[in-house]
């Protein structure tokens, strides 16, 4: 006689193999029926499918043309990808999903949306005009084993904005923003104006501001003083579009593989690049948490949407005056929100924007909406109260499991971060400490280069005096206090001159200071003393 109770208990305590598996089961069992009953997918977001739950973390690149979006992808991958086009004018006129594949190929949009392994099926609703401008670039890359990257068309400015794209550009941006893990807005240091189309795009992305990272690219083409002004101008421009009390995080650098044009901010660029890479590298580890967070937001919105649709249905007359009542309800939609808010104790922030929702409602017959189905609402409430906390409890365990071994982006531009002996790795023991556990002279690998410079300075008696050495050393643009300490460490004989080995040591210390900004030692460790000087100081080679 209590079989119905056992059935409910078994449904509530269903087994989840993982966070992603749990979200998929909860969506199809509980959330999707509610969405279908109240036309949620027509108003807010297309229905989800299996690939949406298992897809790799996605990085969306957005920016005006010629800000370096495509070059940024090549910089991360450290190789070109099929379909790549780079130039000063709008060369990327398509949405390109750069994903991992065993072979290099470009899959066109119409074929891509029917691929059951790709999370793009619901993009079919945007029509052929978009699908002809959408493709997937597949290639074998260690970076793409952990993440996927979406390159977007360069956002137009000036008169170019008047040319219609033929598809809902901002709607597609919103589709990708909802499903991606990180949104990177790229700005050119020489082009900070935010066009009307760019502003509309940013306003769409503003609902996902926790995913947004801002990159000021090509910053090596301006001086430090100019960079300060550019940064201030960028913050002023963004402040007019992104209406948040917090200051947006801006990563400053030059994200391509060419030498810096002006290298006076080299150290800043290195720190900024490391911070940005670290942020991207955390995406696989945090993917389950991001999916869970987005799922909760979707469920809360679907619940509010159901209340609004049911209330509109409830207030419609049975026979006469439907059109008049519809206009009245649309005019007083804010009052409808207020009524639902008080009756069901819902936060005002959970409701969709009034103006946008009003425009969407105009094409519907309110009398054909479904009334409130309490069983669907109660089922959703149970899911949020019981099942979602269970999934949240599984996240730390997944991070510590074998899944966590793959929870970092590797390869490409990220390879250095995983090296334990690369002197350019972030936080590695570099320069002065390199070779500390060996007697080998670490300067030896650069000796031939430094000997050539030494000979070009015209040594006399095998040495150069202080004046000659100073002219060469100040080319580093290091401060005199630093160069003075380098001279003291390098002039081992204390004769006011540098021989070939001492000069090589001085140049190496300059290189270490420029590259790594390590503190100079008070005394030379064994691995920095030239072998020829160790004998003179009573040391064994």
N, C-alpha and C positions, 0 to 999 in steps of 0.2 A: 504493500500500500504506500510505502514511502519511496517508490522507485523514481518518482519525479524529483525528489530531493537529492537522491544519489546522482541523478543525471546532471543537475545543476552544479553539484559539488565537483563532479569530474570535469565539467566544462570550465569551471573557475580555476581548477588546479591542473590545467593541461601542461604538458612538458614542453619546455623550450630548449632546443639544442644550443642556441646562441642568442645574443641580443637581436641580431638581424633576422634570424629565423622566427623569434618571438614577435617582432614587429610585423613581419609578413603575415603570420597567422592571425594576429589581432586585427590587422587592416581588413583582410578578406572576410573575417568572421563578424566583426563588430562595426568597424568604421565605414567600410564601403557600402553596406546596406543603408546606413543613414544618409550617406552622400547621394546615393541613387534616388532615395525617396524624396529628397528635397532639392534636387537639381544642383547640388553643390558644385559639380564639375563644370557646369555651364557658367557659373558666376565667378569662381575663384581659381580652381586649379584642376587640370585633367586628372582622371583616375590613375592610380599607380598600378604598376605591373611588377612581376617578379624581378626583372633586371634592375628596377629602381632600388631594390633593397640590397642587392649584392654588388652593385656597381662600385668601382674603385673611387676613392676621393677625387673630386674634380676641381680644377683651378680655372676660373673664368677671367680672361684678360679683356679689359675694356679701356678704350681711350680714343682720342681723336687720331686722324691719320698722321703717319710719320712720327709717332711718339715712341716707336721701337717695340711694339707688341710681338710681331713675328720674330724680330731679332732676339727678343727676350727669351722666347721659346728655344731658339737655336742655341742661345747662351746656356740655358739650363741643360739641354740635351747634349751639348758639345758636338752637334752634328746637324746636318740639314735633314728635313723630313719631306716626303713626297708631297708635291703641290706647293712648296714654299715659293713665295714671291716677295721680294723686298725692294723698296724704292721710296723716294721722297714724296711721291704722290700716293693717293689711295690705291694700293696694289692688292690688298686683301679685301675683295668685295664679297666674301662669303664667310659663313660660319664654318670653321674647320675644327673638328674634334680630333686632336692628336692623341692616338691611343696605341697600346702595345699590340703587336702582331708578329707572327713568325716570318712573314714576308712583307716587303715594302709594296704598298698598293694604296690607291685612292678609291674609296667606295662612295658613289654618288648618293644623294639624299634619298631618292625614291627607293633604292635598294637597301639603304641603311635602316629605314624605319620599319622594314619587315624582318629585319634580323632579330631573332628572339633573344640573342645574347647581348644585345645593345639596349641601353635604357632610353631610346629615342622614339619609341612607337607613337606616343601621344603627340609628337610634333607634326603628325600628319594633318592635324586640325588647322594648321597655318597655311595649307594649300601649296600648290605647285610653284607659285612665284617664290616662295621661300625655299622649298625643297630643291629647286634648281640652283640655289645659292647656299646649299648645305652639303657637306661631305665629311668623310672620316679619313684621316691620313694614318695608316697603320705602318709601324716599323718596329723592329726589334731594338729595344733600348732599356737598360736597367732602370732608368728613371721612371719610364712608363709602366714598369711592372708594379709600381706602388701607387701612381697617380695618373690621371688623364688631364689633358690641358685643352681648353677651348679658346681658339683665336677668333675674335669677332671682327667684322668689317670696321675700318677706320671711320669714326664718327665725323660727319661732315661739318664744315663751318662756312660762313659767308654765303655767297650765292649758291654754292653747291647744295645747301640744305633744301633749296626749293625743288630739287629733283626728287621725285617720289621713288622710294625703293620698291614699291609694289607689294610690300608685305608689312605686317605689324611688327616693326623693329623693336619697339619698347615691350610689346607683349612677349616676344621671344626672349629678350633680355630677362624679363621677369621669370619665364619658365626655367631658364638656366640658373638664375640666381636662387630660386627656391630649392634646386637640387644640387647645387655645387657646395663645396666646403670652403672655398676661399674665393673672394672677388678682388682682383688687383686692378686698381685704377691707375693707369700710367699717364703721366704728364711730361711734356717736353719743357726743359728749362727755358727755352726760347719761345714757347707758345702756351701761355697760361690762360688765354681767354676760354671761357666755357660757353660754347655755342648753344643755341636754343635746343638743338637735337641732343647734345650732350647733357644739358640740364634736365631734359625730359627723361633721359636714361638714368641719370643719377637719382632723380626723384623716385623712379621705379625701384631702384636698388636700395633706397633708404630704409625700406622695411626690413632689410637684411644687413643693417649696419654693423652687426657683430662679426660678419664675415669679411667686411671691406678692409683692405690694406691699400694705402696710397703710396705710389712710387714716383719720385721726382727723378726722371731719367735724364741722361745726357748732361749731368751736373759738372762733368769734367771740362766743359767748354766755357765755363765762366770762372772768374776769380772768386776768392773768398768773400770779398766785399759785395760783389755782384750776386753771389749765391745767397747771402743774407737778405738782400732785397728781393730776389726771386722767391725765396721761401716765404717771406712776409706777404708778397703779392698772391702767392698760391693759397695761403691760409685765408686771406681776405676774400678771394674768389670762392673758395669752398664754403666759407662761413655764410655766404648768401644762398647756398644751395642745400647744404647739409645743416639743418637746424637742430643741432644737438649741443647741450651744454659742455660736453667733453671736447677736448682738443684732439683732432684726428691725428693718428700716428702716421708720420710721413717718413718713408725710407729714401734716403738720398744716395745717388750713386750713378754709375755709368755701366749699364748691364749689357755689355758686348765684349768680344774678345780682342778688341783693338787697344793699343797703348793709350793711356790717358793723355788728352791734349794739354791739360794744365794739371800737374800732379801735386799741387800744394795741399790738396785735401785728400791725399791718398789714404792716410790712416783713417779718416772719417768714413771714406767709401768702404774700406775693408770692414770696419765695425758694422756699418749699416747692412752690407751684403751678408755678413754672418748672422745678424739678427733676422733678416728676411729669410735666409735659408733655414735657420732653426725653426722659424714659424711654419714654413712649408713642410719641413721634415716631420713635424708633429701630426700632420693631417691623417696619415694612416692609423696612428695609435688612437686618435680622437674621433675616427670616422663613426664608430658605433654610437658614441655619445652625441655626435652631431645629428645622426639619423633619428635617435631617440628624441632629441630636443625638437627637431622639425616635426616629428610625428605628433608630439604633444600639442604644438602650436596648431597643427592642422586639425586635430581632434577638437580643440577648444573652439576654433573658428567654425567647424562644421556644426557643433552643438548650437552656437549662437545663431548661425544661419538657419538651422531648423526651427528655432523659436520664432525668428522673424517671418519666415515663409508661412509657418502655421498661423501666426497672428494675423497676417494679411489675409489669409484664407478665412479665418474666423470672423473678420469684420466685413467681409463681402456680403451683399444682400443675396437672397436666394434667387430672385427673378429679375426685378426691375432696378434700374439705376446703377448698373455695374460700372459703366464708364465714368460716371460722375464720382462714384465712391473711390474708384481707382485713383483718379486725379487728386482727390482729397487726401488719400492715404500717402500718396507720393509727396504731396506738399508738406504733410505733417509727419514725414518719416522719422524725424528726430524725436517726436513725441512717442512714436511706436517704440523706438529704442529705449526711451526713458521708462515706459510702461514695463517692458520686458526686464529691464535692468532691476527694477524694484521688485517685481514678482518672483524672479528667479535668482536674485542676489548675484548678478553678473557684473564684472568690472567693466567700466566704459571703454577701456582699452581693448577689449575683446571684440568689439563691434567693427564691421567694415566701414570705410569712409562713407559718409552719408551721400555726398554728391555723386560719387562714382557708382555706388550701389543703386541710387535712384535712376541713373541713366540706364543701367543694365535691366532694371525691373520694367521699364516702359514697354518693352516688346513682349511681355508675358501677360496672359489672362489669369488674374489672381484667383478667379473662381475655380480654376483647374488645379490649383495647388493642393497638396495633401494636408489634412489636419494633423495636429500633433499626435505622434505615436509614442506614448509613454514608454513602451517596452524598449524601443530603440534608444531612447534617452537614458533609461535606467541601465541598459546594457553598457552604454558608453561610460556612464558614471562608475560602474563597477570596474570597468577596464582601467580607468584613470586612477581609481582608488586602490586596486589590488594588483593588477597585472603589471602596470607600468613600474611601480616600486620594485617588484620582483626583477624586472629587467635591469633597472638601475643598479640593483645589488649584484648583478652578474658582470657589470662592466669592469670593476677592478680585477676580478678573477681572469677575465679574458686578456687583460693587459699583461698579466703575469704568466699567461700560458704560452704555448708554442706559437700561438697567433701573434704574440707580442714580438717575436723574433723578426717578423716581417714588417713591424710597425714603424718603419722609418724609410725615407726616400734615400736611395743609394745610386751611385753611378753619376755620370755626367759631371756637372758643376758641383755636385754634392759629394764627389768621391773623396776630396781632400778632408772633409769633415770626419771621415771614418778612418783616416790613416793615423797610425800611432807614431810614425817616424817622419812624416812629411813636415818640413819646417814651416810650411805655409798654413798648416791646419790651425783652425781656431783654438786657442788655448794651449797649443802644444808647447813643449819646452824647446825653444828655438835658439838659433844663433850661438850665443855665448855658452849655453849649457850643452849644445850638441857635441857629442864626443867626450863628455865629462868622465865617462867610465873607461876611456881608452887613452893611450899615450899618443895616438896618431894625431898629426897636426891637421886640424880641420881646414886650414887655409889652403892646403895643397891643391885641392881641386880647382881653385881660382888662380893659382900661382902663375900660370902661363899668361893669363890676361893682365894681371897686375905687373908682371915683368915687362910686358910690352909698353905699358904706360910709364914705367920707371925709366926705361931706355929713352923714351921720347922726351923726357925732362932733361936730358943731357947731363948725366951724373959725372962727377969728377972724382977720380980715385975710388970709384965704386960706391959713391955716396952722393946724396943731394942735401943742400943746406936747408935751414928752416924756412927761408923766404921762398925758395922754389917749391918746397913741400906745401907751404901755406896756400900758394896760388892754386894748387891742384885740389887741396882738401876743402877749400871754401866753395868749390863747385857743388858740393853736396847740399849747400844752403842750411847746414846745421849751425846752431848758435856757437859763438866762440868759446863759451864755457864747456860745451860738449867736445868740441874739437881740441881744446886745450888738454882735456883729460885723455882723449885718444892719443894725443902726441906723447903725453907722459908715459902711457902704457907701452907705446910702440918704440920709443927711444930707449931701448933696453940698456945700451952702452952708456947712456947719459953723456953723449958727446955733442949734443945739439945738432946731429945729422942723422939721416936715415939711410941704411944700406938697403939692398934689394929685399931681404927677408923682412926687415923692420917696416919697410914701405908697404909690402904685401899685407902685413899684419894690420897696419893703419887703415888700408883700404877695406880690409875685411870687417874691421870694427865699424867703419862708416856704413858699410852695406848692412850689417846687422842692426845698427841703430835706425837706419832708414826703413828697413823692411819690417822689423819687429818691435822697435822702440824698447828693447831690453835695457835694464839698468847695467851700466858698465861696472866691472868688478874693480875693487880697490887694488887687487894684485892679480897678475895673470895666472890662471890655472894651467896645468901642465899641457892640456890639449891646444892651448893658444900660443905657447912659447915655441918659436922656431927651433927645429932640431939643432941648428948651428949655434944657437944661443944657450941651449941646455948644457952643452959641454963646458962653455965658458963660465956657467954659473954652478959648475960642480954637480950637474945632474946626469944621470944615465939616460942615454937615448932610448 
